[in-house]
Amino acid sequence: MKRFVWILAVSLLILSLAACRAGQTPAAGSSGSGETADAADGSAAPVSGGGSGGGTSEGVLSDWGVTLRVTQASATGLSYVWEQAGGLLEGELSTGTWYEVRRLEGGARTPLPYQLDNVGWDAVAILLPEDGSSEGEADWEWLYGSFPAGEYEFVKEVMLLRAPGDYDEQEICVPFTVEAVS
């Protein structure tokens, strides 16, 4: 029963976030949902991943022991793996279906505009297993279209839920490359 209450609370929080985002369509050059994440102490701290060359790239939330790795990327989507090990967990970690893609160019991080006028996200809580891993995919052709070759950043939100209404959120950002088609 306790687990059901946690899942219900997380689902309601994500539903609230999704409802707020459903009416938002970032314009090219806008700041989107922010370039920094709120650390557990409430301060803003940049959260970024490693290099974006060949192979995998990753983003890390070291205080929660979370790593997000892009394992494969194309012009229309990517595959990723979540891992959790260590960190200071005082609750359950989860994410949702929302994501954002930003273009990396000349040191700037520009959220890409949606190709649709009205976008909504499923309000589900995807639990991240403690001391475990899980896989996911993002197919953005419906949302953004197909990307030209270049450097990008995949952004997800992670929530640490301690109790209903008592939670912290952080963004995790993973750079990736879309290669030119030869």
C-alpha positions in Angstrom: 0.0 0.0 0.0 2.9 2.4 0.9 4.4 1.9 -2.6 1.0 2.6 -4.2 0.8 5.9 -2.3 4.4 6.9 -3.5 3.6 6.0 -7.1 0.3 8.0 -6.9 2.1 11.0 -5.4 4.8 10.9 -8.0 2.2 10.5 -10.8 0.3 13.5 -9.5 3.4 15.7 -9.4 4.4 14.7 -12.9 0.9 15.3 -14.1 1.1 18.8 -12.6 4.5 19.4 -14.4 3.1 18.0 -17.7 0.1 20.3 -17.5 2.4 23.3 -17.0 4.5 22.2 -20.0 1.6 21.3 -22.3 1.0 24.9 -23.2 4.7 25.7 -23.6 6.4 25.7 -27.0 9.9 27.0 -26.7 10.9 29.4 -29.4 14.3 29.2 -31.0 16.8 31.1 -28.7 14.5 30.9 -25.6 15.9 29.7 -22.4 13.4 26.7 -22.2 13.1 25.1 -18.8 16.5 26.5 -17.6 20.1 25.9 -18.1 20.8 24.8 -14.5 19.4 22.3 -12.0 18.5 23.0 -8.4 20.8 21.2 -6.1 19.5 19.5 -3.0 20.4 22.6 -1.0 18.4 24.8 -3.3 21.3 26.4 -5.1 21.6 26.4 -8.8 24.3 24.1 -10.2 25.0 23.3 -13.8 24.5 19.6 -14.7 26.2 18.4 -17.8 27.6 15.3 -19.4 30.9 14.2 -20.8 32.2 14.5 -24.4 30.0 13.9 -27.4 32.4 12.3 -29.8 32.1 8.7 -31.0 31.0 6.1 -28.5 28.7 6.8 -25.6 28.3 10.1 -23.8 26.8 10.6 -20.4 25.4 13.0 -17.8 25.8 12.6 -14.1 23.9 13.7 -11.0 26.6 12.6 -8.5 24.7 13.6 -5.4 22.0 11.1 -6.3 24.4 8.6 -7.9 22.5 8.9 -11.3 24.1 8.5 -14.7 22.3 8.9 -18.0 24.2 7.5 -21.0 23.2 8.0 -24.7 24.1 4.7 -26.3 23.0 5.4 -29.9 21.8 8.6 -31.6 20.4 9.4 -35.0 18.7 12.3 -36.7 15.3 11.2 -35.5 15.9 9.7 -32.0 18.2 8.1 -29.5 18.6 5.2 -27.1 19.7 5.7 -23.5 20.5 3.9 -20.3 19.8 5.1 -16.7 22.1 3.8 -13.9 21.9 4.5 -10.2 24.6 3.5 -7.7 25.6 5.3 -4.5 24.6 8.9 -3.8 22.6 10.1 -0.9 19.1 8.8 -1.5 16.4 9.8 1.0 13.5 8.6 -1.1 12.6 7.3 -4.6 14.0 8.5 -7.9 11.8 8.9 -10.9 11.6 10.5 -14.2 8.7 11.1 -16.7 8.2 11.1 -20.5 9.2 14.7 -20.9 12.5 15.5 -22.6 14.1 18.4 -24.4 16.7 18.6 -27.1 19.1 21.6 -27.3 21.4 22.5 -30.1 25.0 23.1 -29.0 26.8 25.7 -31.1 29.5 28.1 -30.2 29.2 27.5 -26.5 25.4 28.2 -26.6 22.7 25.8 -25.6 19.6 26.6 -27.6 16.3 24.6 -27.0 14.9 23.5 -30.3 11.4 24.6 -31.3 8.6 22.1 -31.5 7.1 21.5 -35.0 3.7 21.2 -33.4 1.6 24.0 -31.9 0.2 22.1 -28.9 2.4 19.4 -27.2 1.4 17.4 -24.2 3.3 14.7 -22.3 2.0 11.5 -20.7 1.8 11.9 -16.9 3.6 8.8 -15.8 6.2 8.2 -13.1 9.1 6.0 -14.4 10.9 4.8 -11.3 14.7 4.6 -11.5 15.8 1.4 -9.7 18.2 1.9 -6.8 21.5 0.2 -7.5 20.2 -0.8 -10.9 19.7 0.3 -14.5 17.0 0.7 -17.0 16.8 1.6 -20.7 14.8 4.0 -22.7 14.3 5.5 -26.2 13.3 8.9 -27.5 11.8 9.2 -31.0 11.5 12.9 -31.7 10.6 12.9 -35.4 7.0 13.7 -34.4 8.1 16.5 -32.1 11.1 18.1 -33.7 11.4 16.5 -37.1 14.8 15.2 -38.4 18.0 16.9 -37.2 20.9 17.9 -39.4 24.4 16.8 -38.5 25.7 18.6 -35.5 26.1 18.7 -31.7 23.1 18.4 -29.5 22.1 17.8 -25.8 19.4 15.5 -24.5 17.7 16.8 -21.3 15.6 14.9 -18.8 14.3 15.7 -15.4 14.9 13.5 -12.4 12.8 13.8 -9.2 13.8 12.6 -5.7 10.5 12.1 -3.8 10.8 11.8 0.0 7.1 12.2 0.8 4.1 13.7 -0.9 5.0 17.4 -1.5 8.6 16.9 -0.3 10.8 16.4 -3.4 13.7 17.8 -5.3 14.2 17.9 -9.1 17.3 18.2 -11.2 17.9 18.3 -14.9 20.4 15.8 -16.3 22.0 16.8 -19.7 23.8 14.4 -22.1 25.6 15.7 -25.2 25.4 13.7 -28.4 26.3 14.0 -32.0 24.2 13.5 -35.1 26.6 12.3 -37.8 26.3 13.5 -41.5 24.7 10.8 -43.7 27.2 9.7 -46.3 
